[in-house]
Amino acid sequence: MEKDCELKLGPPERSQRIDVIIVGAGISGLVTAYRLLEKEPSLQIRILEASDTIGGNLKQIPQGEIGAKWFEGSQAHVYQLLQRMEIPIQQRSVVDATLPRCWELDQTVSSNLAKYELQRYINELQIKAPFFRPGRFSIRKNSTKMEKHINNRLFFSESRKFMTNLVELVCGSKASDITYKEFMSLCYGCGSLQNIINIYLECPNTLLEFDSAHLLNALTQRLQGTEFLVSRQVKAICHYKDYIEVHDSTQKIHTTDVLILAIPLNALQQINFSPPVPMELRKVMNNKLKLRLMLTSFIAGYGDAHWRNAGYSGSFLKNEPFIVGYEYRPNVYGGMMIHDSGSESLVRSIVLKAFAENYGEAMETPHSYNQHTFELSSLAHMPFTTPWHRIVWSSSAAASTCYRGFLGGAVQSGLRAALNALLLVRPQVVSWTDVADVHCQNCPNIKDVGALQLWMSGLNLYNVGYYTLYASSVLLALQLAFKKFG
Ligand SMILES: Cc1cc2nc3c(=O)[nH]c(=O)nc-3n(C[C@H](O)[C@H](O)[C@H](O)COP(=O)(O)OP(=O)(O)OC[C@H]3O[C@@H](n4cnc5c(N)ncnc54)[C@H](O)[C@@H]3O)c2cc1C
């Protein structure tokens, strides 16, 4: 097995064996390292990062945040982390609630009906999500696809498009590639659909924000003894009985007692595991994306408050292509566009054109413009939370039903991964309070849903139309029968 691993990458350079290696310097990897050192300062930790900076999806440019920036107060793990690090938390207060938002969904003739059926559908999914807790249901190959479910439930094309886009945002794959059951399980794990809509689409004033550079500084200061190796993409992992070898893109082999993988599922799928991961994990990992979906985040600065001048504030939403915008400051607008890989260079012109159509031509020529492309992280219906021998899973996708796919999930998985690693290398330092810290708060509860509420939530234009037709035909038949025989 050792030979196999080495042959793949040519003659390697070996490093000294260390206690814990963390792959990925996103928020989950950094929180894992922080927690490990807090519990056991003597641990030797090395972090391997593929890009040339740390922070992962937390990214800042001089105009402001271009990566993750907001969270709901209910994302308890993020809130507690920021408080511990003494990072100021502010309430977002830019949106002028008296001005209307600029959503394509609001501008069509049938918009009120479309919004009504959409709201009902989202409520239905929210009410039913707790029944799809990971492990509570089985996924068969012929399960209904989410695209079909949307088309069977929603009548208006605007509401269908909105929902299809939302599915892509939540699970990083097309609605035609994910089953209804998988999607429901993800909704359960992501907090709630309304939370996703708030953070990515509506961006209301109730959201909390923080300075990501401040947080990254605070975390790195507390990781003084940790070795950071950037521009080291992990290519292969060889798992032995007592240790693990990690092969990076510079042909170096790192040996460790415990390996923590704080990277998204997309990145896990690109690593060569020897021996291969067990069947149950492979099933989840092999649920590969047919298409890589990208998310380009942008910020554009202008000399004037164009949105407000045009009578709009708050958020912007276009369904095709899927563009979301928000007011960062009255003359600075941010947002994101979802697209297939390879079309990053077109984002700027598409976005500015869409803005110009809605708020005036001046929007096509910003004073400053910046963008950054991220791969949309895909989520599997089953998070990896149990270590595989000496390999521990972290990252937002590996959170146990605690804002998976969000900052809350990343922090929670980081804390849980640290606990898993400590149980392997220093079990004596683990206490019951550490287990409590990892515990998920605010998980939706099945018991709260009544049978009538469940039934009512499933009513939509199609089945109400069907029931009405059925009831009228029965009445008509009875009336005819009464006339004939009565
Ligand atoms: C544009 C955008 C905006 C967002 N906004 C919000 C928001 O407002 N609120 C919110 O709650 N959530 C938001 N999210 C989601 C949130 O950012 C993520 O859930 C969270 O940051 C994930 O953290 P992570 O540590 O799990 O992964 P990441 O941040 O993705 O970090 C993983 C790291 O691993 C590295 N890596 C990958 N593969 C390898 C490899 N083979 N070898 C070595 N290193 C590797 C990557 O380079 C990366 O640095 C947003 C996401 C995006 C993309």
The ligand as an ORCA input file, in Angstrom:
! r2SCAN-3c Opt
* xyz 0 1
  C     -19.827     34.131     -1.411
  C     -20.283     33.414     -0.184
  C     -20.993     34.103      0.772
  C     -21.406     33.466      1.918
  N     -22.091     34.184      2.853
  C     -22.428     33.610      4.007
  C     -23.022     34.388      5.023
  O     -23.232     35.591      4.860
  N     -23.357     33.768      6.192
  C     -23.120     32.441      6.409
  O     -23.451     31.945      7.499
  N     -22.527     31.680      5.461
  C     -22.168     32.233      4.276
  N     -21.530     31.488      3.320
  C     -21.187     30.095      3.635
  C     -19.940     30.062      4.526
  O     -18.980     30.918      4.003
  C     -19.346     28.670      4.588
  O     -20.308     27.757      5.034
  C     -18.155     28.566      5.527
  O     -17.283     29.654      5.396
  C     -17.419     27.283      5.218
  O     -16.247     27.223      5.978
  P     -15.349     25.924      5.887
  O     -14.169     26.142      6.757
  O     -16.168     24.720      6.119
  O     -14.887     25.819      4.346
  P     -14.096     26.828      3.433
  O     -14.261     28.218      3.892
  O     -14.470     26.468      2.042
  O     -12.566     26.425      3.666
  C     -12.007     25.268      3.128
  C     -10.526     25.530      2.857
  O      -9.930     24.309      2.441
  C      -9.033     24.578      1.373
  N      -8.901     23.331      0.602
  C      -9.813     22.739     -0.211
  N      -9.307     21.610     -0.720
  C      -8.063     21.477     -0.225
  C      -7.051     20.502     -0.378
  N      -7.204     19.413     -1.147
  N      -5.881     20.673      0.273
  C      -5.680     21.759      1.081
  N      -6.616     22.698      1.274
  C      -7.790     22.566      0.628
  C      -9.709     25.700      0.588
  O      -8.767     26.404     -0.172
  C     -10.306     26.531      1.718
  O      -9.435     27.548      2.162
  C     -21.113     32.097      2.139
  C     -20.401     31.378      1.167
  C     -19.982     32.031      0.021
  C     -19.208     31.252     -1.015
*
